[in-house]
Amino acid sequence: MPTVHLLGTGAVRSDPDRTTTMLAATNDEGTLLIDCGGDVAPRLEAVGIDPTRLEALIVTHEHADHVAGLPLLMERLWLMGRRTPLPVYGIAPAIAQVHRVHDAFDVEAWEGYPGLEVHEVAQHPGAEVLHRAGWRVTAAPGTHAVPSVGLRLEDEASGRVLGYSGDTAPDPRITELVRGADLLLHEATGEGPVHTGAAEAAGIARDANVGRLILVHVPPRDVRADDVAAARAAFPGTTVGDELQGVPF
């Protein structure tokens, strides 16, 4: 059964025991990494995933908490023996940021350095992100301070579907993208013009008729507590994501 590993579940400001939201989706053929704002290689190893065997990285948008960890990941992959380029997928502004953070470090002298294989994703609802390793991934734009996308990941062997909001205010394009998903991971940073509160995320899960909802990109504990009860009232299948939690879907 496909599984998503919550390598990190926090917002930019969160609890001392949470890092930035990063995800790894695994099936029988390969692992996709979604976002890379922190030191992700040890997190992958902590859940039993070999970082050198990553099939691809998808970057949802350009903000530091979603891409700043890429140079460190690449250095670790090189030291761990990976020699094939890492495929990286994202919309144009995210890819531009990928190049900026990666190229800030001189790796020309690193013999055997794997490098990146970059793929630009269109910015429209239903855009294809990738079709490889038994995964079909599509995207739709959300509403954020910068261009950002949510994702729909389908495991072709089982037909099971994972939805991920990315960073966004409530947006009907994301609701439609994740419709009918077996599991929805939705950001719950807090209500505002560019983010979503927990209760709002629960309403999206209900309207999209998903199976379960896990809140990620969560704020500090004291802010979060007041909203979770309201979320569960709107959508009983709501939980808050835990660090390094593995969730079959």
Buried (B, 14 or more C-beta within 10 A) or exposed (E): EBBBBBBBBBBBEBBEEBBBBBBBBBBEBBBBBBBBBBBBBEBBEEBEBEBBEBBBBBBBBBBEBBBBBBBBBBBBBBEEEBEEEBBBBBBEBBBEBBEEBBEEEEBEEBEEBBBBEBBEBBBEBEBEBBEBBBBBBBBBBBBBEEBBBBBBBBBBEBEBBBBBBBBBBBBEBBBBBBBEBBBBBBBBBBBEEBBBBBBBBBBBBBBBEBBBBBBBBBBBEEBBEEBBEBBBEBBEBBBBBEBBBBBEB
